[in-house]
Amino acid sequence: MLMKIFLFFSILLLNCNGCNSRQIPNLTTDKTQADTLTQLILPHIPAMMQTPELRASYLVAHYWDHVNWTDTNYIHHPEITEQGWVNFIDLLKLVSADEAETALQSVITATETEPKCHHYLQQLAEKYLYDPNSPLRNEEYYIAVLDALIASPVLTDTEKIRIRRQRKLAQRNRLGTIAINFRYTLASGTSAYLHNIPTDYTLIFFNNPGCHACGEVMDALKTSDIINKAVDSQTLTILSIYPDEDVKEWKSFLPNYPMNWINAYDRKQVIQAENLYDLKAIPTLYLLDRQKKVLLKDTTPAHIEQMLNQ
């Protein structure tokens, strides 16, 4: 279960020192004497940093300054370290992508002084940034972590095999890149290619018949006025893809799919066999533009609506 995220905007909007500022409870600065095994000591933001942007940048860059990563007790206090990690990840959305990448790699590197802490933070990163069930999952952030782990002198070559595999898969179909082309087949036996779809937007919907989560996503797509309007106006094509091998089951489920979608399957299971797309979780949605550039990856119907409504 996702741990409670503190409202860090409150910290960033505090008045400067010397003013009659209201202190936020449950947060400790370096001016407070506290046992670091009972709470995480946050950095003191200099008074000269008046804007939320500057304060966020400073807090992200110095968030872990008061953590002694040689102390393995931190791995036994998830209410401190894991909660701190969740809050840290939530803070990253307030800074630039470059700042977020630097901050993530810096903390991973800092834990190299103690292998147990290094492995613990590796586990937290995968749990919150890579697990498909995490609402904080962010592949771009996780790529930054993976790069730091690959460069780590603490991990063995054997341990890095899995990390490099994840890194290779994450590199495919990244935001802003051209989605990998693949061939799909209709129930009639006719085949075509993703890149030949001519509409302004293409929504790839990887799904399985009988999958409860797939059904929920399908219902959301079918009942969305914004998405239906885009499909009806031929601005958007929805390509529903069954990536597995039980074609008989898929064909029996076909009446459940809207007729104005392209409903197809991967006849040779190339997508999964060659890891063309990261399908660690089903359903998975990708939104592409006319040039098949990835606009949204592993996204939700709500985010698709926002993109189409811009």
Secondary structure, 3 states (H helix, E strand, C coil): CCCCCCCCHHHHCCCCCCCCCCCCCCCECCCCCCCCCCCCECCCCCCCCCCHHHHHHHHHHHCCCCCCCCCHHHHHCCCCHHHHHHHHHHHHCCCCHHHHHHHHHHHHHHHHHCHHHHHHHHHHHHHHHHCCCCCCCCHHHHHHHHHHHHCCCCCCHHHHHHHHHHHHHHHCCCCCCECCCCEEEECCCCEEEHHHCCCCEEEEEECCCCCHHHHHHHHHHHCCHHHHHHHHCCCEEEEEEECCCCHHHHHHHHHHCCCCCEEEECCCCHHHHCCCCCCCCCCEEEEECCCCEEEEECCCHHHHHHHHCC
